[in-house]
Every structure is written in structure tokens, then in C-alpha cells.
Amino acid sequence: MLKKISIIGGGLSGLSAACYLAKSGHHVDIYEKNNSLGGRARQIQTPDGYVFDMGPSWYWMHDVLENFFADFGKKSDQYYELISLDPQFEMVFSDGTIQIPKDFSELTKLFESMEPGAGKRLNAFMEDAKIKYTVSMTNYIEKPCLSLTEFFTLDIFKSVMKLNLFSDFRSFVRKYFRHPKLIALMEFPVIFLGAAPQSIPALYSLMNYGGLVLGTKYPLGGFFKIIEAMQSIAIELGVKIHCNCSVHKMTIYNDQIKSLQVNENQIITDLVVASADYHHIESLLPKDCVNYSEEYWDSRSLSPSTLIFYLGLDKPLPGLLHHTLFFEPSLDQHLHELYKESKWPSNPLFYVCCPSKTDRIVMPHNHENLFLLMPIPAGVSDKPNLHEYYFELMLKRIEKHTGFTDLKSHIDYKKSFCISDFIRDYNAFKGNAYGLANTLKQTAILKPSIKNKKIKNLYYAGHLTVPGPGVPPSIISGKIVAKQILRTLD
Ligand SMILES: Cc1cc2nc3c(=O)[nH]c(=O)nc-3n(C[C@H](O)[C@H](O)[C@H](O)COP(=O)(O)OP(=O)(O)OC[C@H]3O[C@@H](n4cnc5c(N)ncnc54)[C@H](O)[C@@H]3O)c2cc1C
């Protein structure tokens, strides 16, 4: 029988769940508290013509997005043009820079030039990473992870040894490479996984494959094009979208949610997919209905939050690529302060995205669009006076790298976004930007469950549950939960 399904939150996971559920004919409504869809992948448009993606900027694992579109008989190129960046990105060290070419054979040459034998070892590393990527994508990533028995299959049994689940990323990378810059290049994606490389399973070398080999892409018009595309598919399938609609309460009777309080209104519902941050959703439930206690949440390791600046410059800034990683200080010191000491970094690494190098639409003519991002611990106290301190520090490093002086006097748009903004805008647990850390203890069935154990018609999606944070996993999360619901409704 067709159901009236309410989705709380219109980010990537909520939109994805909505599309799959509506495709099966159910009546789906999305309630989103902000004035546009997208969640952490929202967009700012300024009156002067700047267009800033507020969150994601690395389009990796493009096959996952293509699979999403294919599930609805579509292709990404019906919605946006995908550019392959070349170079993919630049890393800035205290004693030089490296640019990462798009072409893999050029990348092996670069490795070889920096460390004899490293070119060949890069091939071996990526062959292994490709196996992990393929096995994870085919056997693991779409599992609902409600029971260990899901993993008792011959294919999984045969593949498990190939995944290096029990060795750590740091030792794994060092088996192949010795040059500190090559190690930094291979380890950098781990920063956003929420733990130091020595605490992350070597399985995650699959990210090196999903990025460096499959390539770094950019959707012309910005990342929000993905949201617009998903929104358009959802509307075509009959999903009703309600922005500026915050869910405040769920009314439960006989172990079932009967209605949601959306702003001032009671909305009757048969089933709920909660795609807003998991902890926030649990805060809307009576205490005896939650899946996890406050102690549980406090004991979780979180991926970082971020201090971000969206900047407009009144003239072009030569010497900067689309993606630049400023890695002059030690990665280990920043990671230690991030994850062990949980404090604002003393000498931070940071990242700059300059999409206007690829895309004219995102800035007024002859201007520049910059996004500065510095990882900080989730849950650290937000100190606005520190924002300016770090802002000056990042500007100085950009000036040093580009040779452009007096950057400050050319800024004609500036907005910061930090922990308290994540909490205010997304009800983000401890102001997290990227969900839970991807440690072994927080993987698969050890992640918060997609199903409420006491309320029969409440499911969870989003980056705090399986498979985890990031644009592709969040889209998959919506698919997992929708498929699970459809299985139980059959
Ligand atoms: C700064 C930043 C940079 C990132 N960079 C990348 C990147 O380069 N590449 C990549 O792959 N990933 C990146 N990510 C991660 C990726 O953006 C997220 O993992 C993903 O967008 C999370 O989607 P979600 O649907 O789980 O959550 P969200 O996007 O947070 O969606 C949840 C929605 O629920 C809404 N909501 C909350 N409470 C309520 C309520 N009570 N009622 C109604 N609605 C509510 C929120 O407003 C929000 O819209 C980045 C994230 C951030 C923050």
C-alpha cells in the first residue's frame, strides 16, 4: 500500500531517499528548515554576482553520482557540464610545491622524479586501491548494516583479506613511499576522515583511487548543480518540497510516529526518514525512544569541523589553481591538535578553493572567488576573535605563495562560517562538518543504526550513519534507507 512518507532535512541524503521512495510511488514530502535545499552543500549568491558553494568542492568518485542519475534514467550531463581539472590540485610546502596532473602516467613520472622506484610502486599501490574500491562499492557500501549476518556471504568472505581492515593507513602508505611530500600527498584525504592516519584503516587507500585515478572533477556552475539536479528529479517524481519548515517534535503512539510538528502545524505521517543530524533527531524524541544515550554520543570520535571564509576579490589573483592545499607546517602537529588535544591549531594547514579559475559564472567579471577552509576540532569552543587571527594568517600565506601583496584591500565580499554556524544552520552535533570519524570502531554495523529500535516507522539517513560522510556516501545513505523501507513495505 502506498504510504505518506515524511523526510526531515533536504540535504543530499534526504533528497536521495526522497527520489528512491517516490520512484516506488509513495507520497513523499521533504521538510527542510533552511530557505533552500542542499544542507551542507548549499549555496550563497550575493547581490554583486558571487556564487559560493558553502560546503563540498572536491568532486571525487564521480561514478557514484552517475549511478544515482542512472537509477532514474538520467545522466549528469543533462543537468551540468563536468570538467576534469588538470592539474587536479597543488600542494604548497615550505620548500616548494607539487602539482598533481590529471593523467595517471604523468603522475607516475612525477612520483619517479621525486623518489626512484616510486612510479612503479604508485602503480602497485593504485592496483591494490582499485581492488578495495571495487570490492567496497560492490559488496559493502550499500549494506544497511543492521546485522552482521549481512556480511556472511562467500563473496565477502573471499574479499575481506583484500581490504586491509586491520592495518593502519600510515604504515600502509609507508610500505610504498618514503619521500615526505609523497607521503603527505597520499595522506591528505585522511584529514577529513576524522583521525590520524595511524588510526584509520588502510582500507581508505580506496579514496586515493577514487580521487587521484578517477580524477578531480568540477561541475560548471558549482556543486549546487548537483542539488538542483536532484531536486529536479525529485519534483519530476512527485516529491513535495517544503523549505523554511523546521520539524520540532514527533508525536508517538503505540510505538509509531503519528505526526510531526512542522513549524506550528501537525502533519500526519505513515513513515519518517530523518536525514538531519542523528543526534539532533534523537533530541526531538522522548528519552525512552532514542537509540543512543548522551554518553554514547559523547564517546564518539568526530571528523573535524571547519573555519571557512567565503571571499570575493575585486581583481584576479594570479598564481593560484582551482584547488590548493597549504601544507607548509607539519601535518602531524595539526592532526595531533585536532584529534588528541582537541584545540585550535597553533600552526594550521588549510585549503583554498578558487572555482573562478575554472568557472566564470561564480564571480562578477574580472573578479575572483575564494573559499578558505581550515580544519578545527568539532566541539571546540567557537571564538569569533580567533577567526580574524587565522584569517590574517591564511592571507599572509596566500600572499607569500602568489606574490600578490595587499590582498586585504581587494576583498569586496567576506563571510565566515564556523562551529556556531553549523549548529545554528544545520543543528549539527558539536558543530561537526563531516560527521563521525571513519575509525574501525565506527564502521559498518558499529555506526549509528539506520532504524530506530523502538519506533517502528522511524529511519535515519545522512552522514552520521552508514556508509558515512562525503557527497557520494550521503547520496548512497539515502538509497540504503529507501531500499530498506521498500523491503519492509513489500
Ligand atoms: C565545509 C564542508 C566541505 C565539504 N567538502 C566536501 C567535499 O569536497 N567533497 C565531498 O564529497 N564531501 C564534502 N563535504 C561533506 C558533504 O558535504 C556532507 O557529508 C553531506 O553534504 C552531508 O549530507 P547530509 O544529507 O547527511 O546532511 P546535511 O547536508 O546536513 O542535510 C541535513 C539537512 O537537515 C536539515 N535540518 C536539520 N534539522 C532540521 C529540522 N529540525 N527540521 C527540518 N530540517 C532540518 C538541515 O538544514 C540540512 O539541510 C563537505 C562538508 C562540509 C561541511
The ligand as an SDF file (V2000), in Angstrom:
LIG
                    3D

 53 58  0  0  0  0  0  0  0  0999 V2000
   32.7060   22.6610    4.5990 C   0  0  0  0  0  0  0  0  0  0  0  0
   32.4310   21.3090    4.0450 C   0  0  0  0  0  0  0  0  0  0  0  0
   33.1750   20.8560    2.9720 C   0  0  0  0  0  0  0  0  0  0  0  0
   32.9040   19.5930    2.4330 C   0  0  0  0  0  0  0  0  0  0  0  0
   33.6330   19.1900    1.3610 N   0  0  0  0  0  0  0  0  0  0  0  0
   33.3170   18.0190    0.7510 C   0  0  0  0  0  0  0  0  0  0  0  0
   33.9340   17.6810   -0.4870 C   0  0  0  0  0  0  0  0  0  0  0  0
   34.7350   18.4580   -1.0070 O   0  0  0  0  0  0  0  0  0  0  0  0
   33.5840   16.5120   -1.0770 N   0  0  0  0  0  0  0  0  0  0  0  0
   32.6830   15.6560   -0.5100 C   0  0  0  0  0  0  0  0  0  0  0  0
   32.3910   14.5840   -1.0740 O   0  0  0  0  0  0  0  0  0  0  0  0
   32.0530   15.9700    0.6650 N   0  0  0  0  0  0  0  0  0  0  0  0
   32.3450   17.1380    1.2920 C   0  0  0  0  0  0  0  0  0  0  0  0
   31.6960   17.5030    2.4460 N   0  0  0  0  0  0  0  0  0  0  0  0
   30.7730   16.5600    3.0760 C   0  0  0  0  0  0  0  0  0  0  0  0
   29.3770   16.5850    2.4780 C   0  0  0  0  0  0  0  0  0  0  0  0
   29.0250   17.8820    2.0980 O   0  0  0  0  0  0  0  0  0  0  0  0
   28.3880   16.0780    3.5490 C   0  0  0  0  0  0  0  0  0  0  0  0
   28.8170   14.8050    4.0190 O   0  0  0  0  0  0  0  0  0  0  0  0
   26.9640   15.9620    3.0170 C   0  0  0  0  0  0  0  0  0  0  0  0
   26.5710   17.1530    2.3750 O   0  0  0  0  0  0  0  0  0  0  0  0
   26.0110   15.6270    4.1680 C   0  0  0  0  0  0  0  0  0  0  0  0
   24.7040   15.4680    3.6770 O   0  0  0  0  0  0  0  0  0  0  0  0
   23.5270   15.0620    4.6880 P   0  0  0  0  0  0  0  0  0  0  0  0
   22.2990   14.9380    3.8890 O   0  0  0  0  0  0  0  0  0  0  0  0
   23.9460   13.8930    5.5060 O   0  0  0  0  0  0  0  0  0  0  0  0
   23.4270   16.2400    5.7480 O   0  0  0  0  0  0  0  0  0  0  0  0
   23.0380   17.8130    5.5750 P   0  0  0  0  0  0  0  0  0  0  0  0
   23.6120   18.3440    4.3330 O   0  0  0  0  0  0  0  0  0  0  0  0
   23.4290   18.4600    6.8280 O   0  0  0  0  0  0  0  0  0  0  0  0
   21.4530   17.7530    5.4470 O   0  0  0  0  0  0  0  0  0  0  0  0
   20.6130   17.7030    6.5760 C   0  0  0  0  0  0  0  0  0  0  0  0
   19.5290   18.7440    6.4100 C   0  0  0  0  0  0  0  0  0  0  0  0
   18.6270   18.6700    7.5320 O   0  0  0  0  0  0  0  0  0  0  0  0
   18.1770   19.9910    7.8230 C   0  0  0  0  0  0  0  0  0  0  0  0
   17.6250   20.0230    9.1830 N   0  0  0  0  0  0  0  0  0  0  0  0
   18.2900   19.9770   10.3630 C   0  0  0  0  0  0  0  0  0  0  0  0
   17.4200   19.9850   11.3920 N   0  0  0  0  0  0  0  0  0  0  0  0
   16.1800   20.0400   10.8540 C   0  0  0  0  0  0  0  0  0  0  0  0
   14.8750   20.0720   11.3990 C   0  0  0  0  0  0  0  0  0  0  0  0
   14.6540   20.0210   12.7090 N   0  0  0  0  0  0  0  0  0  0  0  0
   13.8100   20.1710   10.5530 N   0  0  0  0  0  0  0  0  0  0  0  0
   13.9870   20.2050    9.2060 C   0  0  0  0  0  0  0  0  0  0  0  0
   15.2170   20.1670    8.6310 N   0  0  0  0  0  0  0  0  0  0  0  0
   16.3040   20.0710    9.4440 C   0  0  0  0  0  0  0  0  0  0  0  0
   19.4270   20.8220    7.6560 C   0  0  0  0  0  0  0  0  0  0  0  0
   19.1250   22.1790    7.4800 O   0  0  0  0  0  0  0  0  0  0  0  0
   20.0500   20.1760    6.4060 C   0  0  0  0  0  0  0  0  0  0  0  0
   19.5870   20.8190    5.2300 O   0  0  0  0  0  0  0  0  0  0  0  0
   31.9160   18.7650    2.9930 C   0  0  0  0  0  0  0  0  0  0  0  0
   31.1580   19.2250    4.0820 C   0  0  0  0  0  0  0  0  0  0  0  0
   31.4120   20.4840    4.5960 C   0  0  0  0  0  0  0  0  0  0  0  0
   30.5740   20.9830    5.7290 C   0  0  0  0  0  0  0  0  0  0  0  0
  1  2  1  0
  2  3  1  0
  2 52  2  0
  3  4  2  0
  4  5  1  0
  4 50  1  0
  5  6  2  0
  6  7  1  0
  6 13  1  0
  7  8  2  0
  7  9  1  0
  9 10  1  0
 10 11  2  0
 10 12  1  0
 12 13  2  0
 13 14  1  0
 14 15  1  0
 14 50  1  0
 15 16  1  0
 16 17  1  0
 16 18  1  0
 18 19  1  0
 18 20  1  0
 20 21  1  0
 20 22  1  0
 22 23  1  0
 23 24  1  0
 24 25  2  0
 24 26  1  0
 24 27  1  0
 27 28  1  0
 28 29  2  0
 28 30  1  0
 28 31  1  0
 31 32  1  0
 32 33  1  0
 33 34  1  0
 33 48  1  0
 34 35  1  0
 35 36  1  0
 35 46  1  0
 36 37  1  0
 36 45  1  0
 37 38  2  0
 38 39  1  0
 39 40  1  0
 39 45  2  0
 40 41  1  0
 40 42  2  0
 42 43  1  0
 43 44  2  0
 44 45  1  0
 46 47  1  0
 46 48  1  0
 48 49  1  0
 50 51  2  0
 51 52  1  0
 52 53  1  0
M  END
$$$$
